[in-house]
Amino acid sequence: MTIRLKEAADWQAIYAIYVAAFGQSAEADLVQSMHKDGDLLLSLIAYNDLPAGHIACSHLRLIEAPSIKACVLAPLAVVPSFQKQGIGAELVRHSLERLRGDGYDLAVVLGEPHYYGRFGFDPKLAEKLKTPYDGPYLQALALSDNGKGAHGPVSYARAFAELN
């Protein structure tokens, strides 16, 4: 399996990954909207002879803590025929490594706590944030000591507000 940064020629494959994984185009449209709006800060694609998975990361603004460099890890998709092979986990790991290397302090995700908890995401840290997605599935991971101070209302990329 190969994981690399998305290239311009990958858009059709990325779209197909999300439609296959979710049975709809909403997540694929979200990624494309974030890209068009300039909010997509990291886009990784996994290949296992064929396009197998994708993960996107977008800007997250902490209104009361603007010195904290934060992002949203979402969406993540793996083509059903490639699921349960560790591809999603590798995409998350690669993303977190790159985000740390790029100086990000905090990553936020909305997802299954059991799955994301193994990467260090914690609902308790996310409880200090005020988001449209508050609840037990909202989790955060401090990527630096500065990230532990995250609190208050946040502003997601515009494309998230357009989701139905």
C-alpha positions in Angstrom: 0.0 0.0 0.0 1.2 3.5 -0.9 0.0 6.7 0.9 0.8 10.0 -0.8 -0.5 13.5 -1.2 -3.4 14.0 -3.5 -2.5 15.1 -7.0 -4.8 17.0 -9.4 -5.4 13.8 -11.4 -6.8 12.0 -8.3 -10.1 13.9 -8.0 -12.1 11.3 -9.9 -10.7 8.5 -7.8 -11.2 10.4 -4.6 -14.9 11.1 -5.5 -15.4 7.4 -6.3 -13.8 6.3 -3.0 -16.3 8.4 -1.0 -19.3 7.3 -3.0 -18.3 3.6 -2.6 -17.6 4.0 1.1 -20.7 6.0 2.0 -23.2 5.2 -0.8 -23.7 8.9 -1.5 -21.8 11.9 -2.7 -22.1 14.2 0.2 -18.7 13.5 1.7 -17.0 13.7 -1.8 -18.7 17.0 -2.4 -17.5 18.2 1.0 -13.9 17.4 0.1 -14.2 19.2 -3.2 -15.8 22.2 -1.6 -13.1 22.5 1.0 -10.5 22.3 -1.8 -12.3 25.0 -3.9 -12.6 27.2 -0.8 -8.9 26.9 0.1 -9.8 25.1 3.4 -8.3 21.7 2.5 -4.9 21.7 4.2 -4.1 18.1 3.9 -5.4 15.5 1.4 -3.9 12.0 1.4 -4.8 9.1 -0.9 -4.0 5.4 -0.3 -3.4 3.0 -3.2 -3.3 -0.8 -3.0 -2.9 -1.3 -6.8 -6.2 0.6 -7.0 -7.4 3.8 -5.2 -8.3 2.4 -1.7 -8.8 5.3 0.7 -8.7 9.0 1.3 -8.5 11.4 4.3 -8.9 15.1 4.3 -7.9 17.7 6.9 -9.3 21.2 7.0 -8.8 24.4 8.9 -10.4 24.9 12.3 -10.4 28.3 13.9 -10.5 28.5 17.7 -12.1 31.9 18.3 -11.0 32.4 21.9 -7.6 30.8 21.4 -6.4 32.0 18.0 -2.7 31.1 18.8 -3.6 27.4 18.7 -3.1 26.0 15.2 -6.0 23.5 14.8 -7.6 21.3 12.1 -10.4 18.9 11.5 -9.6 15.4 10.5 -12.5 14.5 8.2 -13.8 12.9 6.2 -12.0 9.5 6.1 -13.2 6.8 3.6 -12.0 3.4 2.5 -13.5 1.5 -0.4 -15.5 -1.4 1.1 -13.4 -4.1 -0.7 -10.3 -2.6 1.1 -11.9 -2.2 4.6 -10.6 -4.0 7.6 -7.1 -4.1 6.2 -5.6 -1.2 8.2 -5.8 1.3 5.4 -8.0 3.8 7.4 -5.6 3.6 10.4 -2.6 4.2 8.2 -4.3 7.2 6.7 -5.0 8.6 10.2 -1.4 7.9 11.4 0.2 9.5 8.3 -2.1 12.6 8.7 -1.2 13.0 12.3 2.5 12.8 11.6 2.2 15.4 8.8 0.1 17.7 11.0 2.6 17.5 13.8 5.4 18.1 11.4 3.6 21.2 10.0 3.2 22.6 13.5 -0.4 21.9 14.2 -1.4 22.0 17.9 -4.8 20.3 17.8 -6.8 17.9 15.7 -10.6 17.4 16.0 -12.6 14.5 14.7 -16.2 13.4 14.8 -16.3 9.7 14.8 -16.5 6.4 16.7 -14.6 6.9 20.1 -13.3 3.3 20.1 -11.8 3.7 16.7 -10.2 7.1 17.1 -9.3 6.6 20.7 -6.5 4.3 19.7 -4.8 7.3 18.0 -5.1 9.3 21.2 -8.3 11.3 20.4 -10.2 12.0 23.6 -13.8 13.2 24.1 -12.7 15.0 27.3 -10.4 17.4 25.5 -13.2 18.1 23.0 -15.6 19.0 25.8 -13.8 22.2 26.2 -14.7 23.2 22.7 -18.1 24.6 21.5 -19.0 23.2 18.1 -22.0 22.3 16.1 -21.1 18.7 16.7 -20.8 18.6 20.5 -21.4 15.2 22.1 -19.8 11.9 22.7 -18.5 11.4 19.2 -16.6 14.7 19.1 -13.0 14.0 20.1 -9.8 16.0 20.1 -6.1 15.2 20.1 -3.4 17.7 21.4 -0.6 17.5 18.9 1.5 19.8 21.1 1.4 21.1 24.6 -0.2 24.3 23.2 -3.1 22.2 22.0 -4.0 21.1 25.5 -5.2 24.7 26.1 -7.9 24.5 23.4 -11.2 25.9 24.5 -14.3 27.9 23.5 -16.2 28.2 20.3 -14.7 27.1 17.0 -15.3 27.9 13.3 -15.2 25.0 10.8 -14.5 25.3 7.1 -17.5 26.8 5.3 -18.2 23.5 3.5 -19.2 21.8 6.7 -22.1 24.2 7.2 -23.4 23.3 3.7 -23.8 19.6 4.6 -27.3 18.3 4.7 
